[in-house]
Amino acid sequence: MIDKSLIEAENAKRIKALQEDYEALGAQLSRRGFDIEALKARVAAYGVAVPSWGVGTGGTRFARFPGIGEPRHIFDKLDDCGVIHQLTQATPSVSLHIPWDKAPAADLLGKAAEVGLTFDAMNSNTFQDQPGQAHSYKYGSLSHADAATRAQAVEHNLECIEIGAALGSKALTIWVGDGSNFPGQTNFTRQFERYLEAVKQVYAGLPEDWRLFTEHKMFEPAFYSTVVQDWGTNYLIAKELGDKAQCLVDLGHHAPNTNIEMIVARLIQFGKLGGFHFNDSKYGDDDLDTGSVDPYRLFLVFNELVDAEDKPGFSPMHMLDQSHNVTDPIESLMVSATEVCRAYAQASLVDRPALMAAQEGNDALMATAALKAGFRTDVEPVLAMARYEAGGAIDPVATYRAAGYRAAVGAVRPAVSGLGGGIV
């Protein structure tokens, strides 16, 4: 963890300017009918989960270039995740991936308490073969033609639920790479029937207060067809399974120019939006840093979320899911968490009565102007003040670099080989 005295020293350099900016923004927002203190309270109460795997260096299908001080195991990962929350005060929970993060529950709970974290949704892995595994997932998992392979995948998901229950998690996320690479390789209907049959067995194993999130992805690793390829198929799955099943939306899992915010609105409307994996995308599933390419789209997604937040039972789970190839993963995750908070704050500043009046009056120009008024507001003073008052850093990245955390863990954690490819 970062020494508190260093955080205080770094904040002391910046607090006067922050207070001035905060007061100026407060006066501006007051003229528009918004209370900056209420907005700060909303931001302070918001949190986005970090993925345990996100603190490692990612890769591509061609190569992987490891970074300094990469985590050796889940306990190193929790240290890194703890630093992210310590500085941003915006990432109170971590999402585990099994079997990558498998360890005794008591040890995981003890470490999480030490670094100030709780556990978010569990993630199963049936897209890789593990050592000692009886059946290969090369040709699929939950939709595999072989019943024994499907049973193995079901059992793994049930194990993830068991592990998560011991950690206080309340949800399981299932993403499968199942599909085909050649026309005729699989029968689309039979393959989907096998998937539904298998995932129903997983659903039957959910505790009463749990939810099951299924995740769609346009392509990869299957390049001709994918079993759960879009939100429509995902919605069918959730409807088929039952009330505890919902859809997870990963912002990088859609074709370019897809209207993701409309997908979000549709899933909200019919009670099937379970949560998000936030990242950004340019061409495909790039998993770029959240808000790095299209911050306006991120804002538009949050506009739908803020618009629906008073709906009974509406509680989607939010998580970052990124692959970091050329940056320090901790820095990227801190910046991304801040961008998600920024989009939430900006969406909270949309004049909704004015927006609705423009929509009902078919005034397209004023409707989009109402959105842009929120988006164009520089809410950084609110985000920074919320971090400061919670004990975090006014400038998380600058404070992190001043602390020398990366060099310190690099001296303890052995260098990792750069051989091998594949996205983590």
HUGI-V260034 format. One record per residue. N is the residue number from 0. SS is DSSP state (alpha for helix, beta for strand, coil for the rest). BURIAL is b if it has 16 or more other ideal C-beta (glycine too) atoms within 10 Angstrom, else e. Layout:
BEGIN
N,SS,BURIAL
N,SS,BURIAL
END
This chain:
BEGIN
0,coil,e
1,coil,b
2,coil,e
3,alpha,e
4,alpha,e
5,alpha,e
6,alpha,b
7,alpha,e
8,alpha,e
9,alpha,b
10,alpha,b
11,alpha,e
12,alpha,e
13,alpha,b
14,alpha,b
15,alpha,e
16,alpha,e
17,alpha,b
18,alpha,e
19,alpha,e
20,alpha,b
21,alpha,b
22,alpha,e
23,alpha,e
24,alpha,b
25,alpha,b
26,alpha,e
27,alpha,e
28,alpha,b
29,alpha,e
30,alpha,e
31,coil,e
32,coil,e
33,coil,b
34,coil,e
35,alpha,b
36,alpha,e
37,alpha,e
38,alpha,b
39,alpha,b
40,alpha,e
41,alpha,b
42,alpha,b
43,alpha,b
44,alpha,e
45,coil,b
46,coil,b
47,coil,b
48,beta,b
49,beta,b
50,beta,b
51,alpha,b
52,alpha,b
53,alpha,b
54,alpha,b
55,coil,b
56,beta,b
57,coil,b
58,coil,b
59,coil,e
60,coil,e
61,coil,e
62,coil,e
63,coil,b
64,coil,e
65,coil,e
66,coil,b
67,coil,e
68,coil,b
69,coil,b
70,coil,b
71,coil,e
72,coil,e
73,alpha,b
74,alpha,b
75,alpha,b
76,alpha,b
77,alpha,b
78,alpha,b
79,alpha,b
80,alpha,b
81,alpha,b
82,alpha,b
83,alpha,b
84,alpha,b
85,alpha,b
86,alpha,b
87,alpha,b
88,coil,b
89,coil,b
90,coil,b
91,coil,b
92,beta,b
93,beta,b
94,beta,b
95,coil,b
96,beta,b
97,beta,b
98,coil,e
99,coil,b
100,coil,b
101,coil,e
102,coil,e
103,coil,e
104,alpha,e
105,alpha,e
106,alpha,e
107,alpha,b
108,alpha,e
109,alpha,e
110,alpha,b
111,alpha,b
112,alpha,e
113,alpha,e
114,alpha,b
115,coil,e
116,coil,b
117,beta,e
118,beta,b
119,coil,b
120,coil,b
121,beta,b
122,beta,b
123,beta,b
124,coil,b
125,coil,b
126,coil,e
127,coil,e
128,coil,e
129,coil,e
130,coil,e
131,coil,e
132,coil,e
133,coil,e
134,coil,b
135,coil,e
136,coil,b
137,coil,e
138,coil,b
139,coil,b
140,coil,b
141,coil,b
142,coil,b
143,coil,b
144,coil,e
145,coil,e
146,alpha,e
147,alpha,e
148,alpha,b
149,alpha,b
150,alpha,e
151,alpha,b
152,alpha,b
153,alpha,b
154,alpha,e
155,alpha,b
156,alpha,b
157,alpha,b
158,alpha,b
159,alpha,b
160,alpha,b
161,alpha,e
162,alpha,b
163,alpha,b
164,alpha,b
165,alpha,e
166,alpha,b
167,coil,e
168,coil,b
169,coil,b
170,beta,b
171,beta,b
172,beta,b
173,beta,b
174,coil,b
175,coil,b
176,coil,b
177,coil,b
178,beta,b
179,beta,b
180,coil,e
181,coil,e
182,coil,e
183,coil,e
184,coil,e
185,coil,b
186,coil,e
187,alpha,e
188,alpha,e
189,alpha,e
190,alpha,b
191,alpha,b
192,alpha,e
193,alpha,b
194,alpha,b
195,alpha,b
196,alpha,e
197,alpha,b
198,alpha,b
199,alpha,e
200,alpha,b
201,alpha,b
202,alpha,b
203,alpha,e
204,coil,b
205,coil,b
206,coil,e
207,coil,e
208,coil,e
209,coil,b
210,beta,b
211,beta,b
212,beta,b
213,beta,b
214,beta,b
215,coil,b
216,coil,b
217,coil,b
218,coil,b
219,coil,e
220,coil,e
221,coil,b
222,coil,e
223,coil,e
224,beta,b
225,beta,b
226,coil,b
227,coil,b
228,coil,b
229,coil,b
230,alpha,b
231,alpha,e
232,alpha,b
233,alpha,b
234,alpha,b
235,alpha,e
236,alpha,b
237,alpha,b
238,alpha,e
239,alpha,e
240,alpha,b
241,coil,e
242,coil,e
243,coil,b
244,beta,b
245,beta,b
246,beta,b
247,beta,b
248,beta,b
249,beta,b
250,coil,b
251,coil,b
252,coil,b
253,coil,b
254,coil,e
255,coil,e
256,coil,e
257,coil,b
258,coil,e
259,alpha,b
260,alpha,b
261,alpha,e
262,alpha,b
263,alpha,b
264,alpha,b
265,alpha,b
266,alpha,b
267,alpha,b
268,alpha,e
269,coil,e
270,coil,e
271,coil,b
272,beta,b
273,beta,b
274,beta,b
275,beta,b
276,beta,b
277,beta,b
278,coil,b
279,beta,b
280,coil,b
281,coil,e
282,coil,e
283,coil,e
284,coil,b
285,coil,b
286,coil,b
287,beta,b
288,coil,b
289,coil,b
290,coil,b
291,coil,b
292,coil,e
293,coil,b
294,alpha,b
295,alpha,e
296,alpha,b
297,alpha,b
298,alpha,b
299,alpha,b
300,alpha,b
301,alpha,b
302,alpha,b
303,alpha,b
304,alpha,b
305,alpha,b
306,alpha,b
307,alpha,e
308,coil,e
309,coil,e
310,coil,e
311,coil,e
312,coil,e
313,coil,e
314,coil,e
315,coil,b
316,beta,b
317,beta,b
318,beta,b
319,beta,b
320,coil,b
321,coil,b
322,coil,b
323,beta,b
324,coil,b
325,coil,e
326,coil,e
327,coil,b
328,alpha,b
329,alpha,b
330,alpha,b
331,alpha,b
332,alpha,b
333,alpha,b
334,alpha,b
335,alpha,b
336,alpha,b
337,alpha,b
338,alpha,b
339,alpha,b
340,alpha,b
341,alpha,b
342,alpha,b
343,alpha,b
344,alpha,b
345,alpha,b
346,alpha,b
347,coil,b
348,coil,b
349,coil,b
350,coil,b
351,alpha,e
352,alpha,e
353,alpha,b
354,alpha,b
355,alpha,e
356,alpha,e
357,alpha,b
358,alpha,e
359,alpha,e
360,coil,e
361,coil,e
362,coil,e
363,alpha,e
364,alpha,e
365,alpha,e
366,alpha,b
367,alpha,e
368,alpha,e
369,alpha,b
370,alpha,b
371,alpha,e
372,alpha,b
373,alpha,b
374,alpha,b
375,coil,e
376,coil,b
377,coil,e
378,coil,b
379,alpha,b
380,alpha,b
381,alpha,b
382,alpha,b
383,alpha,b
384,alpha,b
385,alpha,b
386,alpha,b
387,alpha,b
388,alpha,e
389,coil,e
390,coil,e
391,coil,b
392,coil,b
393,coil,b
394,coil,b
395,alpha,b
396,alpha,b
397,alpha,e
398,alpha,b
399,alpha,b
400,alpha,e
401,alpha,b
402,alpha,b
403,coil,e
404,alpha,b
405,alpha,b
406,alpha,e
407,alpha,e
408,alpha,b
409,alpha,e
410,alpha,e
411,alpha,e
412,coil,b
413,coil,e
414,coil,e
415,coil,b
416,coil,e
417,coil,e
418,coil,e
419,coil,e
420,coil,e
421,coil,e
422,coil,e
423,coil,e
END
